Each structure stands twice: as C-alpha cells, then as structure tokens.
Amino acid sequence: MLACGTGVALHRFVNDFFHRVATRVSVAAGSPSAFALAVLTILLWGASGPVFGFSDTWQLVINTGTTILTFLMVFLIQNSQNRDSRAMNVKLDELIRALDPADDAFIAVESLGDAEFEALARKVEAARTRRAERPRSAT
C-alpha cells in the first residue's frame, strides 16, 4: 500500500501532467493547422474509397477514428471549460473583494446551493428594477 504522502504526490503529478497535456492539446486542436489536417484526412479518406471498394472496413476506419477522437476531446474540452470558469470566478471574486461598496455575498456565488443562489438572483433583480424606476437626472 502507498504511504499517504506518496499517494498525494502521485495524485498531484497525474493532475499536473493531465493539465499540461490537456492545455497543449487544446491549443493545438484549436489551431488552423489542426483544421487543415482534419480536412486533409477526410479528403484522403474519401479519395481512397475507390481503392478499397468503399468497403465496410474503409467506412469503419473513419467512423472508429472520429469516435475515439470525439470521446477524448469531450474530456479535454470539459477540462478547458472548467479551468476557464474557475479562473473567471477567481478574477470576479477578487474584483468584488476589492470594491468597497460591493456586496461580499457575491464572492464564490458559484458554490451556493440552489435556494441561496435564487435568493441572491432575486435580490439583484429587485435592485435592478429599483434602479430602472429611479428618475434619471438630465446631463
């Protein structure tokens, strides 16, 4: 059995490794070169159809390849979205914390339960409505 410290270190190593790989793959997959490679692959696959007699195996190659790529990309895209959301939330939390008249109830609002979140949303909507109903001063 692994010692507790070893397990934590291994978990951190795996997470860091996945983050580095996911970041690099996300950047590469979103590049014009990746799109060109995908188009070229499809064109080559389509052009090879007559050579393989448009057989079931020929069709299976592209179907299997795209299924595997799609399956793996789902996890990479979700990881990227999770990181972006967390980064945005941390930045917004810091802005809220730094602004003196801001309501600290909005810090880490994403971790509230549904009822608490809805109550806060109603509070914001009420404030927006009150603000909209105020007479505007001429400028």
C-alpha positions as a printed NumPy array, in Angstrom:
array([[  0.   ,   0.   ,   0.   ],
       [  1.227,   3.51 ,  -0.786],
       [  2.084,   5.885,   2.002],
       [ -0.274,   8.842,   2.307],
       [  2.386,  11.316,   1.158],
       [  3.202,   9.158,  -1.859],
       [ -0.464,   8.965,  -2.842],
       [ -0.84 ,  12.743,  -2.628],
       [  2.338,  13.279,  -4.64 ],
       [  1.181,  10.796,  -7.279],
       [ -2.241,  12.464,  -7.458],
       [ -0.597,  15.875,  -7.886],
       [  1.754,  14.508, -10.553],
       [ -1.138,  12.959, -12.518],
       [ -3.193,  16.163, -12.257],
       [ -0.278,  18.342, -13.341],
       [  0.553,  16.003, -16.202],
       [ -3.079,  15.944, -17.381],
       [ -3.266,  19.74 , -17.173],
       [ -0.113,  20.184, -19.262],
       [ -1.249,  17.655, -21.883],
       [ -4.823,  18.993, -21.953],
       [ -3.601,  22.567, -22.385],
       [ -1.234,  21.669, -25.209],
       [ -3.81 ,  19.513, -26.994],
       [ -6.496,  22.206, -26.603],
       [ -4.213,  24.83 , -28.112],
       [ -3.162,  22.503, -30.924],
       [ -6.694,  21.261, -31.653],
       [ -7.976,  24.824, -31.951],
       [ -5.351,  25.861, -34.455],
       [ -5.789,  26.399, -38.198],
       [ -3.22 ,  23.652, -38.759],
       [ -5.388,  21.123, -36.924],
       [ -8.394,  22.108, -39.026],
       [ -6.347,  21.77 , -42.22 ],
       [ -5.107,  18.351, -41.068],
       [ -8.691,  17.234, -40.384],
       [ -9.849,  18.391, -43.818],
       [ -6.862,  16.71 , -45.474],
       [ -7.568,  13.469, -43.591],
       [-11.183,  13.461, -44.777],
       [-10.151,  14.218, -48.35 ],
       [ -7.554,  11.436, -48.344],
       [-10.04 ,   9.017, -46.785],
       [-12.658,   9.933, -49.379],
       [-10.176,   9.62 , -52.239],
       [ -9.099,   6.189, -51.001],
       [-12.694,   4.899, -51.205],
       [-12.428,   3.571, -54.766],
       [ -9.142,   1.848, -53.933],
       [-10.83 ,  -0.057, -51.098],
       [-14.081,  -0.519, -52.965],
       [-15.974,   1.64 , -50.464],
       [-15.928,  -1.427, -48.222],
       [-17.276,  -1.716, -44.713],
       [-13.719,  -1.719, -43.392],
       [-12.993,   1.52 , -45.253],
       [-16.028,   3.132, -43.605],
       [-15.153,   1.632, -40.227],
       [-11.728,   3.289, -40.265],
       [-13.115,   6.843, -40.368],
       [-16.007,   6.02 , -38.032],
       [-13.733,   4.474, -35.409],
       [-11.132,   7.215, -35.683],
       [-13.627,  10.047, -35.339],
       [-15.437,   8.308, -32.477],
       [-12.235,   7.876, -30.496],
       [-11.13 ,  11.457, -31.152],
       [-14.552,  12.826, -30.194],
       [-14.622,  10.779, -26.996],
       [-11.198,  12.05 , -25.91 ],
       [-11.894,  15.647, -26.938],
       [-15.012,  15.756, -24.741],
       [-12.802,  15.378, -21.66 ],
       [-10.248,  17.895, -22.877],
       [-12.916,  20.467, -23.734],
       [-14.616,  19.982, -20.364],
       [-11.277,  20.393, -18.582],
       [-10.611,  23.595, -20.506],
       [-14.079,  24.976, -19.737],
       [-13.748,  24.085, -16.051],
       [-10.403,  25.871, -15.81 ],
       [-11.731,  28.929, -17.655],
       [-14.776,  29.089, -15.383],
       [-12.678,  28.763, -12.24 ],
       [-10.269,  31.449, -13.451],
       [-13.132,  33.808, -14.294],
       [-14.744,  33.197, -10.904],
       [-11.497,  33.883,  -9.047],
       [-10.999,  37.115, -11.006],
       [-14.557,  38.249, -10.362],
       [-14.253,  37.352,  -6.685],
       [-11.125,  39.489,  -6.455],
       [-12.892,  42.43 ,  -8.13 ],
       [-15.825,  42.115,  -5.731],
       [-13.462,  41.898,  -2.765],
       [-11.509,  44.957,  -3.934],
       [-14.527,  47.211,  -4.495],
       [-15.59 ,  48.858,  -1.264],
       [-19.343,  49.249,  -1.927],
       [-19.643,  45.737,  -3.459],
       [-21.668,  43.081,  -1.65 ],
       [-19.354,  40.296,  -0.431],
       [-22.273,  37.851,  -0.732],
       [-21.309,  37.532,  -4.4  ],
       [-17.875,  36.117,  -3.633],
       [-17.875,  32.406,  -4.556],
       [-21.533,  32.618,  -5.601],
       [-20.979,  29.588,  -7.856],
       [-20.673,  27.368,  -4.773],
       [-24.045,  28.372,  -3.276],
       [-26.929,  25.943,  -3.092],
       [-29.833,  26.434,  -5.481],
       [-32.077,  28.161,  -2.927],
       [-29.313,  30.563,  -1.843],
       [-28.425,  31.283,  -5.454],
       [-32.052,  32.023,  -6.379],
       [-32.438,  34.325,  -3.352],
       [-29.346,  36.259,  -4.418],
       [-30.61 ,  36.424,  -8.015],
       [-33.943,  37.843,  -6.771],
       [-32.026,  40.421,  -4.724],
       [-30.103,  41.522,  -7.819],
       [-33.267,  41.682,  -9.923],
       [-35.003,  43.794,  -7.268],
       [-32.054,  46.19 ,  -7.168],
       [-32.055,  46.403, -10.965],
       [-35.78 ,  47.151, -11.   ],
       [-35.403,  49.85 ,  -8.322],
       [-32.581,  51.419, -10.289],
       [-34.572,  51.358, -13.538],
       [-37.538,  53.037, -11.834],
       [-35.472,  55.929, -10.468],
       [-35.913,  59.159, -12.376],
       [-32.892,  59.96 , -14.458],
       [-31.206,  63.279, -13.982],
       [-30.646,  65.419, -17.037],
       [-26.994,  65.622, -18.04 ]])
